[in-house]
Structure formats: structure tokens, C-alpha cells
Amino acid sequence: MMRPDAPLAFDAVLLAGPTASGKSAAALALAERIGGAIINADSMQIYRELATLSAAPGSDDRVRRPHHLFGHVGVLEAYSVGRYVQEAGAALTHVRAEGHVPIFCGGTGLYFTALVDGIADIPQVPPRIRTAVAKAREELGPARFHAELVRRDPASAGLNPADTQRTLRAMEVLEASGAPLSYWQSRPAPAVLAGLRLQRFVLSPPRAELYRRIDARFLHMLEEGALEEARALADLDPGLPASKALGLRPLKDYLAGRSTLPEAVVRAQTATRNYAKRQLTWFRQRMADWNWVDDGNIILIDSPSDT
């Protein structure tokens, strides 16, 4: 365990965990102990219009310690991992310049992978190309669209023609850059956290307790305005990343008269529990060597696990 008066033996802390595991509270408590600033690593908490449904830190928490990359993106933006890496790098530089300890906190495993291992520097796709590619798929149909993609990019043959998101992404990159997605994926950019001494944690409460928190938190979200958020996003394009926010679709169905509110609540809670299972599977497969804790008591050690 760290001595309170000892110099820090690390440069940054990574705190991952499934939804409703208590990450935000644990990160805030840790930030107050070590003079930290919290940098978001959750793909939904970036959206300003989803503050309630994404359980983003509230204004009271943000007053207690600095928070970065929360609620700074509009739901109409097609945010990407590549953009996150760029913004996380800038936030890291700012936090360290301010003399704070960076604490990356969130539940998006791909963000942590990008921070630690790097990710392909794929060129941005202009909106006009994204629109044109989507139109082409609609006109050709999934099978013919996939066949055309494979003709131009044989490495994409393994994609399922019915996988709208991945086939569109592969064609968009090809159209925008002139090179297949596999070309860019084989050239990862340097990791944001390369060369830094890291403390890495996965917060994993007992399964029954996690599910209890998930169910209770959604009811609290309703009290805090989740229905109003869903109503404001009634016309959100289902192809946009923000439309995948947990609980959004069931609440929109209720508002459109396609279900009752109790039915929507059960669907949202069930979907969230299933999502937490998938998160934990990712963490076990990719973060097995991280420090796993079953409560919010993050105990830092004198020597970090790696650099």
C-alpha cells in the first residue's frame, strides 16, 4: 500500500468496470486522495444530451475534482475511437501540466485498449461520403453491397453482409482514403500512455450486487429525467452511435405508445444487465492481468504493475 507522504510511483491510473459498478464514485474518491483529475473512458458519457441515461458525473462531482471529456459531444456527431484517442491525449497533457494525476475511468474496453496498446490511425470520413455509402447499400441491398466491397477489398470477405455497421465502415474508409480498412488497421499509431507508469484496476462487484445496482439505478434515472432525454431524442438516427445508449430505445418505444412504462423499465434493466455481462467478458479476456477489486476501495501500490 502507498504511504500517504510518499512520492507517487506511477504516472496515471486506469479504472475500468461494468456499468453501475461504482466506477465514478471510486474514481472521485481516489482523485481526492491523490490530487487526481478524471478523464472519461466511456463512449456514452461523452454526449451532452445523454447525461442522465449515461449516468455521467453530476455538477457536484465536477466541482470536487476536475473532469475531462464528459458531455462535450453532440448526439448528431459520429464520434470514433480515433477521435477519442486524440482528445484523450490532449486531456492527458493538460492534466499533467496542471500537476494532477490522470485517472482514466469508464466502461468502454476499446478505449482502454487504444490508450494502452494504440489503435490504427484511420482517416476521417467526410459526411458526404458516409451519406453516399449508406445510400449505395440501401439501393444495392446487403448482399450485393458486400460483394462490391469484397471485390474492391478482398480482406473484408469475412464480414457478415448483414452487419450494417462494419460493412458500411469498411466501404466508407475505402472511399475516403483509397486504401482498404485492413491497410490502416495494420499500422497502429503509438499508444497514448506509452512509456508511462500505470496503475490498472477493474472494478467488479459480486454479480448479484451489480444487478441490484443496475435495476435500482434505472429507476433513479427515471426520477432524474431519463424520459425527458428520450423524448428529446425521439428522431435520433438509429445509425448514430449515441442511439445505442442503454435504455434509450425502450423509453422511445414507450413514448411512441408501443409499450407500457413497466415493460420499458424491464427491457432497459435486462438490456443493461446483459451489457454488463459482455463488458465483464471483455475485461476478463483483455484485462486479466489488471488488479481486480470487488468494491470501490482502490489500494495503490508502491510499484506499478507495468510501464
N, C-alpha and C positions, 0 to 999 in steps of 0.2 A: 504494500500500500504506500502511496505517496505521503511523504511528510509535508505538512501544511506550509512550512517555511523553506522547502527545498525548491531549487530551480526546476522548471519543467523539463522532463526528459523526452519530450515529444513536441511536434510542431502543429499537429491537428488531431482532432477526434472525429471518428466516423460512428454514427449511431443509427443503425438500421433496425427495422422491425415491422411486423404486420400492422395493418390498420387497427386502431383502437388499443394498441399495446402499451400506450403511455409514453411514447417517444418524446412528444413535445414537452411534457412536464419534466421528464428526466433530463432532457437537453437544457431546459431553462434552469433547473436546479444545479446542474453541472456548470453552466455558464456563470452563474452567480458565485460558485465556489472558486473557479479558476480564472475569472475575468475573461470569459468567452463571448463570442458573437456567433449567432446561429445562422447557418446558411442552408436554405431549403434544398432537400433532395427528394421531393415528392412531386410527381408530374401533374397532380391536380391542384395543389396548393399554390401554383404559380398564377392561377386565374383569379382575377379580381371579382368576377361575378359569381364565384363558387366558394366564397369564404365559409359559408355555413356547411354546405354539403361536403366540402373537403376537410372540414374540421381544422381550418388554418388557425394559427395562433391569433388571439384577440389583441385588441389595443392595449389592454392592461399588461399582457405578457411582453409586448413590444416596448413598453416603457421601461420595463425592468432590465432588459438587456437588448442590444442591437440585433435586429433580424434582417436578413437579406434574401432577395428573390422570392418573396411572398406577395401574391396579388399584384404583380407588375405586368401581367399579360392579359389581353382581352380574349374572350372565348372565340372570337372570329378568326384568330390567328392560328395557323397550323404550326404550332411550336414543335421543335425537333430536339433530339438528343444532342445533335451538333450545336444548336444554339445554346442549349443548356451548358455544355462544356465551355463555350466561350464566356458565357455570363458567370459561371461558377469560377472560372479562372480570374476574371476581373474582380469578383467579390472576394476571393481569397487574397489577392494582392492588397485590396483596400483594407480588409480586416487586419491583416498582419501589419500594414503601415500604421494603423491606429493603435497597435500594441495589444490587440485582443487575440485570444486563442480561437482559431476557426473550429466550429463544431458543425459538421455536416449531418443533418438529421432528416430522415424521410423513409419512405417505404418502397421507393422505385429502385429495384435491384439493378436495372440497366444504367441508371445514373451513377450508382456506386461503382459499377464495373468500368464505366467510362472515366470516372475520376481516378481510379487506381491503376487500370490497365491501358487506358487510352481507347480511342474509337476512331473509326475511319473518318477522314475529313471530306465528307461528301458535299459537293457543291449545292448551293441553294437552288431550289426550283422556282422560277418565276410563276406568279399566279396564273398568267395566261397559258402557260404550258400545262399546269395542273388541270385547268379547266378543259383544255383541248384533249388531254389524255382521257379524262373522265368521260367526255362526250364520245370519244372513239370507242371506249369499252362498252358504253351503253348501246351504240349503234351496231357494233360487231357481235356483241354477246360475249360471255366469259370464255367460251371455248376458242372461238376464232381470235379473240384478243390475245389469249395466251399463246396460241400458235404463232401469231405475228411476233410476239415478244420473244419466243424461243428461236424463231428464225433469225432475229437480229442479235439475240443474246442467248446462245446455247446453254450458258451456265444457269439460266433461270428455268430450265426444263423441270427441275424438281419442285417448283412451286405448284400448288394446287390451283387450277384455273378458277375455282370458286373463292379463293382467298382474295377478296377485293383489295384490301389494304396493301398487301405485299406485291401483287401484280401491278397495281397502279404505281406504287413506289418505284418498282424496277423500271417501268416504262418512262416515268417522269424523269428519273435520273439519266436514262439513256438519251431522251430527247433534249434535256437541258445541257448535258455535258458532252455528248457524243461518245461517251465511254460507258460500258455496262457497269451495273452496280457492283459486280464482283471485283472489277478493277479497283474501285475506290475502297472496298472493304479489305482488300489485301494490303492497303497502305495506311495503317492506323497512325493517327497523329500522336505526339507524345502525351503521356498521361498528365493531367492537371497536377496531381500530387506526387509526381515523380521526384525522388530524392528527398522527400520529407519523412520525418519520423512520425509514425502513425499509431494511434491507439484505436482499435477497431472492435466494435461491440454490436451484437444482435440482441435486441430485447425480445424475449419470447416467454410471455406468461403461460401458466398452465392453460390447456385448451378450453376447459370449462369456464374458467375465469375470463378468457379472451372473448368467448362467445357471449357471455353475460354482458361484458362491456360493450360489445358491438350492438346488441339489441337495445340496451339502455341508451346508448349514445344516439341512435337514430331517433328514438322518441324525444330526446333532448333537442336534436336538430329541428324537429317539427316545431317545438316550442320557441326556438330561436329564429324561425323564419325560413326554413327549408322550402315550404310550399311557395312562398313568395319568390324565392330564387328560381324554382322550377317554372313558375308562371311567366317570369320574365324571359325564360329561355325556351318558350313553347315552340318557336320557329327555328331553333338552332339546327343547322345542317347536321344530320346524323353521321356524316362522314368526317366531321371535325373531331380532333382528339378530345376536346372538352365535353363532347356529348357522351363520353364513356364514364363520366363521374358517377360513382356509386349512388344509387337511389334516385338519380335524375329521371330515368325512363319510367319506373313505376309511378312516380309522382306526376309525371306528364300524362300518363295513361289515366290516372285518377282525375286530373283536371279536365281531361277530354271526355270524361264520362265512360271510359272503357273498363273501369274497375271501381270498387269501393275503397275508401281510405284504409280500412283494416287490411284489405287484400294487398294494397300497395305497400303498407308497412311490412307485412310478412315477406313480400317479394324482395323488398330492399334489404331487409335484415338477412334473408337467406343468401342473396347475391353477395352481400358483404362478407358473410362467413365463408362462402366458397372462395372469394377473392383472397381472404386471409390464408386459406389453405394453400392456394397457389403461391402466394408470397413466401410462405414458410418452406415450401418445396424448393423454390429458387434459392433461398438463403442456405438451406441445407446442402444443396448441390454446389453452390458457388462460394459460400462463406463458411464452410465447415471449420476452417482454422481461425475464425474470428472468436472473440471472447463472448460466450453466450451467457446471458443473465435472465433470470425469470422474474425480476422485479425492477423497479426504477433506480436501485442503488448502484450506480456506476462507480466501481472502485478502480481508480487509476493506479498503475504500477510504475515503479521507478524506471524500468527499462521497457521501451515499447516493443511490441511483438515483431515489428519489421521496420524497414526504412523504404 
